[in-house]
């Protein structure tokens, strides 16, 4: 029986992986411009990193984590998201003492959640995310959102919708919490078991329920915006002002609730408005998480960040019909005729590569016609043909595949000649 992939995972094959690399390069380049530095954390952490950080009332902790016991009896979990790990590292390495504040980080790598696989959603998926720790200035909120939007726009996406909300500070959230309990309590038995358990623990999470989202009480639930105190209102107004100043369009949605317990104040999602994208339109989500560093054993440190799915970014590109410029071709293909010429191309190929060129040759002893077809498939810019006779005469035929022009080049100075021709032709 042939072995197969585990459900909810995927192989990213040559031809497709170049698209991933392109997106990753765009994200890295923008992070350099915005002065976010890369952090790499373990793929698994002690389970409490996520139960304390993400929140034990979330679906992630209750239903979706891949948790196991190692041989030493320790409970470990494959990371389901990146913020908790980044904050753990921030505290453990005392980054709050770095001279340059806020500390601005980005990460990229696989995450793991046990959920029903569907279009654009996997059990192993890749996230790119950023975290800015150490500033409570609403301008950093706008910067983080601007960075997320810049990534999508740099890839050519146009059908984007930015949704923002304020979840308020602790006092605002407590007032809203009581209002939600009073609103849902009389008819809570009409809701799913998850919502019933959330009523006292975290009633805000009821608003994020997928099963009961069409219940009439959802539409009439009290808005957090009604319970924002003066400080939270001013903060949210400033975030909106800065986004407007940056020319970033947005909509305020008082029902926007992020699925993780650590969020407060600013919350946002970027969605695809592309026709036929699918039912799940969210591309990216994030927000402020003041208090998470303290929960993780560090000093009082405000923070904000976002995470985006590479898979869903690719789906949005497909929905808008955007082709990434990833098919570059190779610089030179070496074709050979005869045993001696074939042997010589081994060294010549290596010299081309050492000279900084992407190059390839035939390894299957194919006839010259088949070799030239391979050069076409590889989109070679030049093809150099060497036969045993040419080898004896110290020359090689070089063809420019775009113009069709062909010249003879001295074999012993081929690398220098080719370098000059390539530079002039490009």
C-alpha positions in Angstrom: 0.0 0.0 0.0 1.4 3.4 -1.0 2.1 5.8 1.8 0.0 9.0 1.8 0.0 12.4 3.4 -1.7 12.8 6.8 -5.1 14.5 6.4 -4.9 18.3 6.5 -1.4 18.5 5.3 0.1 19.2 1.9 3.3 18.7 -0.2 4.4 22.0 -1.8 6.1 20.8 -5.0 8.6 22.5 -7.4 6.6 24.9 -9.6 4.4 25.9 -6.6 7.1 26.4 -4.0 8.5 29.3 -5.9 5.2 31.2 -5.3 5.7 30.6 -1.6 9.3 31.9 -1.8 8.2 35.0 -3.6 5.6 35.9 -1.0 8.1 35.2 1.8 10.6 37.5 0.1 8.1 40.3 -0.3 7.2 40.0 3.4 10.8 39.9 4.5 11.8 42.9 2.4 8.9 45.0 3.8 9.8 44.0 7.4 13.3 45.3 6.7 11.9 48.6 5.6 9.6 48.7 8.7 12.5 47.6 10.9 11.0 44.3 12.1 13.6 41.7 12.9 13.2 37.9 12.5 12.7 35.6 15.4 12.6 31.8 15.2 11.0 29.9 18.0 10.6 26.1 18.5 7.8 24.3 16.7 6.8 22.8 20.1 6.5 24.5 23.4 5.5 23.6 27.0 1.7 23.4 26.8 1.2 26.1 29.4 2.7 28.7 27.0 -0.5 28.3 25.0 -3.1 27.6 27.7 -2.0 30.7 29.6 -1.3 32.8 26.5 -4.0 31.9 24.0 -6.6 31.3 26.7 -8.3 28.1 28.0 -11.7 29.2 26.8 -10.7 29.4 23.2 -11.4 26.7 20.6 -7.7 26.4 19.9 -6.9 25.3 23.5 -10.1 23.3 24.0 -10.3 21.5 20.7 -7.5 22.1 18.3 -4.1 21.7 19.9 -1.7 18.8 19.2 -0.6 18.1 22.7 1.6 15.1 23.7 3.7 13.9 26.6 7.4 13.4 26.0 9.5 10.7 27.5 10.2 12.8 30.5 6.5 13.1 31.3 6.4 16.8 30.2 3.3 18.1 28.4 4.3 19.7 25.1 2.2 21.2 22.3 2.9 21.8 18.6 2.5 25.6 18.3 -1.0 26.5 17.1 -0.1 30.2 16.6 3.0 32.5 16.9 2.3 35.3 19.4 2.4 33.2 22.6 5.8 31.8 21.6 7.2 35.2 20.6 6.1 36.6 24.0 7.6 33.7 25.9 10.9 34.4 24.1 10.6 38.1 24.7 10.3 37.5 28.4 12.8 34.7 28.7 15.5 36.7 26.9 14.6 39.9 28.7 14.1 41.8 25.5 12.2 44.4 27.5 15.7 45.6 28.5 16.9 46.2 25.0 17.9 49.8 24.4 15.8 50.1 21.2 12.1 50.0 22.1 9.6 48.9 21.0 11.0 45.5 20.1 9.7 44.7 16.6 9.7 41.1 15.5 8.5 38.9 12.7 8.3 35.2 12.3 7.4 32.7 9.6 6.8 29.0 9.9 4.4 26.1 10.3 1.6 26.1 12.8 -0.7 23.1 13.8 -4.4 23.0 14.6 -6.6 19.9 14.6 -9.7 21.2 12.8 -11.8 20.1 9.8 -9.7 20.6 6.7 -11.3 22.7 4.0 -10.4 25.0 1.1 -7.5 27.1 2.3 -7.5 25.6 5.8 -5.1 22.9 6.8 -4.0 21.1 10.0 -0.4 22.1 9.3 -0.4 25.6 7.8 2.2 28.4 7.4 1.8 31.7 9.1 3.8 35.0 8.7 3.3 37.3 11.6 4.7 40.4 13.4 4.8 41.6 17.0 5.6 45.0 18.3 6.2 45.0 22.0 6.8 47.9 24.3 4.7 50.8 23.0 1.1 51.9 23.8 1.2 54.6 21.1 -1.8 54.1 18.8 0.6 55.0 15.9 2.2 51.6 16.3 -1.3 50.1 15.8 -1.6 52.0 12.5 2.0 50.9 11.5 1.2 47.2 12.1 -2.0 47.4 10.1 -0.1 49.3 7.3 2.5 46.6 7.2 -0.1 43.9 6.7 -1.9 45.9 4.0 1.5 46.6 2.3 2.3 42.9 2.0 -1.0 42.2 0.1 -0.8 45.3 -2.0 2.8 44.6 -3.0 1.7 41.2 -4.3 -0.9 43.0 -6.5 -4.1 42.2 -4.5 -6.7 44.9 -4.9 -10.0 43.4 -3.6 -9.2 43.9 0.1 -11.4 45.0 3.0 -9.9 46.1 6.3 -12.3 45.7 9.3 -11.4 47.3 12.7 -12.9 47.4 16.1 -12.0 48.3 19.7 -12.3 45.6 22.4 -11.6 48.3 25.0 -9.4 48.3 28.1 -10.0 46.1 31.2 -12.7 48.4 32.6 -14.5 48.7 29.3 -14.4 44.9 28.8 -15.8 44.3 32.3 -18.7 46.6 31.7 -19.4 45.0 28.3 -19.0 41.5 29.9 -21.8 42.1 32.3 -24.0 43.5 29.6 -23.4 40.4 27.5 -24.2 38.1 30.4 -27.5 39.9 31.0 -28.3 39.8 27.3 -27.7 36.1 26.7 -28.6 34.6 30.1 -32.4 34.4 29.7 -32.1 32.3 26.5 -28.7 30.7 26.8 -30.2 27.2 26.6 -31.0 27.9 23.0 -27.3 28.2 22.2 -24.7 25.4 21.7 -22.8 23.8 24.6 -19.7 25.9 23.9 -21.6 29.1 24.2 -23.3 28.0 27.4 -19.9 27.3 28.9 -18.5 30.6 27.7 -21.3 32.7 29.3 -19.6 33.1 32.6 -16.0 32.4 31.6 -15.8 34.7 28.5 -19.1 35.9 27.1 -17.4 37.9 24.4 -16.5 34.6 22.7 -20.2 33.9 22.2 -20.1 36.6 19.5 -17.5 34.5 17.6 -19.5 31.3 17.6 -19.9 29.8 14.1 -22.9 27.6 15.0 -25.1 30.2 16.5 -24.1 33.3 14.5 -27.6 33.5 12.9 -29.4 33.5 16.3 -31.5 36.6 16.7 -29.8 37.5 20.0 -26.5 37.9 18.1 -27.9 40.8 16.0 -29.1 42.6 19.1 -26.2 41.9 21.4 -24.8 45.0 23.1 -21.8 46.5 21.2 -18.5 47.0 22.9 -18.4 50.5 21.4 -21.3 51.4 23.8 -19.1 50.5 26.8 -15.8 52.1 25.9 -14.6 54.5 28.6 -13.1 57.8 27.7 -9.5 56.5 27.4 -10.5 53.7 25.1 -12.6 55.9 22.9 -9.7 58.4 22.5 -7.3 55.5 21.7 -9.6 54.1 19.1 -10.2 57.5 17.6 -6.5 58.0 17.3 -6.0 54.7 15.5 -8.7 55.6 13.0 -7.2 59.1 12.5 -3.7 57.6 11.8 -5.2 55.1 9.3 -7.0 57.9 7.5 -3.8 59.9 7.4 -2.0 56.9 5.8 -4.7 56.7 3.2 -5.9 53.3 4.4 -9.6 52.6 3.9 -11.3 50.7 6.7 -14.7 49.8 8.1 -15.6 49.8 11.8 -17.4 46.5 12.8 -18.5 46.5 16.4 -19.1 42.7 16.1 -15.5 41.9 15.2 -14.2 39.6 17.9 -10.8 37.9 17.6 -10.8 34.2 18.6 -8.0 34.5 21.2 -8.4 35.6 24.8 -5.4 37.9 24.9 -6.8 40.7 22.6 -7.9 44.1 23.9 -8.2 47.6 22.5 -7.5 47.5 18.7 -8.6 44.4 16.8 -8.6 44.1 13.0 -9.0 41.7 10.1 -8.1 42.0 6.5 -10.6 40.1 4.2 -10.7 39.3 0.5 -13.6 40.7 -1.5 -12.7 38.7 -4.6 -15.6 37.0 -6.3 -15.6 33.3 -5.7 -12.9 33.4 -3.0 -15.0 31.2 -0.7 -17.0 31.4 2.5 -14.1 32.1 4.8 -12.9 35.5 3.6 -10.4 36.4 6.3 -6.8 36.6 5.1 -5.2 38.2 8.2 -6.1 39.0 11.7 -4.5 40.8 14.6 -4.8 43.3 17.4 -3.4 44.6 20.6 -2.7 42.3 23.6 -1.7 44.5 26.5 -1.3 42.2 29.5 0.0 39.1 27.8 3.6 39.8 28.7 2.7 40.1 32.3 0.7 36.8 32.1 3.9 35.2 30.7 6.0 36.4 33.7 7.4 39.6 32.3 7.0 43.2 33.3 4.1 45.4 32.2 4.6 45.6 28.4 2.0 46.6 25.8 2.0 44.7 22.5 0.3 44.4 19.1 0.7 42.1 16.2 -0.9 40.2 13.4 -0.6 36.8 11.6 -1.5 35.9 8.0 -1.8 32.6 6.3 0.4 32.0 3.3 -2.1 29.4 2.0 -5.0 31.9 2.1 -2.8 34.6 0.5 -2.2 32.2 -2.4 -6.0 31.5 -2.6 -6.7 35.3 -2.8 -4.1 35.7 -5.6 -5.8 32.9 -7.5 -9.2 34.4 -7.0 -8.0 37.7 -8.5 -6.2 36.0 -11.3 -2.8 37.3 -10.3 0.3 35.4 -11.6 3.4 36.0 -9.5 6.6 36.6 -11.5 8.3 33.5 -10.4 9.3 31.8 -13.7 12.7 33.1 -14.4 14.3 30.4 -16.5 18.0 29.5 -16.4 20.9 31.5 -17.9 22.6 28.7 -19.9 22.0 25.1 -21.0 24.9 23.0 -22.1 24.1 20.5 -24.8 26.7 18.0 -26.0 27.4 15.6 -28.9 29.9 12.8 -28.3 31.5 11.2 -25.2 34.5 13.5 -24.9 32.2 16.6 -25.2 29.8 15.2 -22.6 32.7 14.7 -20.2 34.0 18.2 -20.8 30.6 19.8 -20.0 30.8 18.5 -16.4 33.6 20.9 -15.6 32.2 23.7 -17.8 28.9 23.5 -16.0 30.6 23.8 -12.7 32.6 26.9 -13.9 29.4 28.6 -15.1 27.8 28.0 -11.7 30.9 29.3 -9.8 30.7 32.3 -12.1 27.3 33.2 -10.7 25.1 31.8 -13.5 22.2 29.4 -13.2 23.0 26.5 -15.6 22.1 22.9 -16.4 23.2 20.0 -18.7 21.7 16.7 -19.8 22.2 13.7 -17.5 20.2 11.1 -19.4 22.4 10.7 -22.5 19.6 12.0 -24.7 20.0 13.0 -28.4 20.7 16.6 -29.2 17.0 17.2 -30.2 15.8 16.0 -26.9 18.4 18.1 -25.1 17.3 21.3 -26.9 13.7 20.5 -25.9 14.9 20.3 -22.3 16.5 23.7 -22.7 13.2 25.1 -24.0 11.3 23.7 -21.0 13.9 25.2 -18.6 13.4 28.5 -20.5 17.2 28.8 -21.0 18.3 32.3 -22.1 21.3 30.8 -23.9 22.2 27.3 -25.2 25.8 26.3 -25.6 26.3 23.3 -27.9 29.6 21.4 -27.7 30.5 18.4 -30.0 33.6 16.3 -30.1 34.8 18.1 -33.2 34.3 21.5 -31.6 36.2 20.3 -28.5 39.1 19.4 -30.7 39.0 22.8 -32.4 38.7 24.6 -29.0 35.3 26.3 -29.7 31.7 26.1 -28.6 28.5 27.3 -30.3 26.5 29.8 -28.3 22.9 30.6 -29.2 20.8 33.5 -27.9 17.3 31.9 -27.5 15.4 35.1 -27.7 17.0 36.6 -30.8 18.1 33.3 -32.4 21.6 34.7 -33.1 24.3 32.1 -32.9 28.1 32.6 -32.6 31.2 30.6 -32.0 33.1 31.3 -28.8 36.7 30.1 -27.9 36.3 27.2 -25.4 39.2 28.1 -23.2 37.8 31.6 -22.6 34.1 30.7 -22.7 33.3 31.9 -19.2 34.8 35.3 -19.7 33.2 35.6 -23.2 29.8 34.4 -22.0 29.9 36.8 -19.0 30.4 39.8 -21.3 27.7 38.6 -23.8 25.2 38.0 -21.0 25.8 41.4 -19.4 25.5 43.2 -22.7 22.4 41.2 -23.8 20.5 41.7 -20.5 
